[in-house]
Amino acid sequence: AVLVFSGEEQAGQAQKALEDYVQGQITANEDYRPAEIPKLENAGIACRGNTVMLVVANDLESALSAVEG
């Protein structure tokens, strides 16, 4: 997910919200879909200026490389 906000303050708040969301997904899926937990634990969340990015992937390094490409 890539989220673009009108300012850096909103983006910082969104970053925190995404971190909380991912943690909630880890908790919610521990018993339901345990195979997904490693991807969630290694989720990439980045904030640059007014933009926030969330990446959840089997190969986070490759996903981030493709985005930065």
C-alpha positions in Angstrom: 0.0 0.0 0.0 1.2 3.5 -0.8 -0.6 6.3 1.0 0.0 10.0 0.1 -1.0 12.7 2.6 -1.2 16.5 2.5 1.6 16.8 5.0 4.4 15.0 6.9 2.5 15.1 10.2 -0.4 13.1 8.7 2.1 10.7 7.2 3.8 10.2 10.5 0.4 9.5 12.1 -0.4 7.0 9.3 2.9 5.3 9.8 2.1 4.7 13.5 -1.4 3.5 12.5 0.0 1.0 10.0 2.5 -0.3 12.6 -0.5 -0.8 15.0 -2.5 -2.4 12.2 0.3 -4.9 11.4 0.7 -5.8 15.1 -3.0 -6.4 15.3 -2.9 -8.6 12.3 -0.1 -10.7 13.9 -2.2 -11.1 17.0 -5.4 -11.9 15.1 -3.7 -14.5 12.8 -1.6 -16.4 15.3 -4.1 -19.2 15.5 -6.0 -18.6 12.3 -3.2 -18.3 9.7 0.1 -19.0 11.5 2.0 -19.4 8.2 1.4 -15.6 7.5 3.0 -14.5 10.7 6.6 -14.3 9.4 5.6 -12.0 6.5 3.8 -9.8 9.0 6.6 -9.7 11.4 9.0 -8.6 8.6 6.6 -6.1 7.1 8.3 -3.0 5.6 6.8 0.3 6.7 8.5 3.4 5.4 7.7 7.1 5.6 9.2 9.6 3.2 7.9 13.2 3.4 4.2 13.0 3.0 4.1 9.4 1.7 3.9 6.1 3.6 4.4 2.7 2.2 3.5 -0.7 3.6 4.9 -3.9 2.1 4.0 -7.4 3.2 5.7 -10.0 1.0 7.4 -13.4 1.0 10.5 -11.7 -0.2 10.6 -8.2 1.3 14.0 -7.4 -0.1 12.9 -8.0 -3.7 9.6 -6.1 -3.2 11.4 -3.1 -1.8 14.0 -3.3 -4.6 11.2 -3.3 -7.2 9.6 -0.2 -5.6 12.9 1.7 -5.4 14.0 0.5 -8.8 
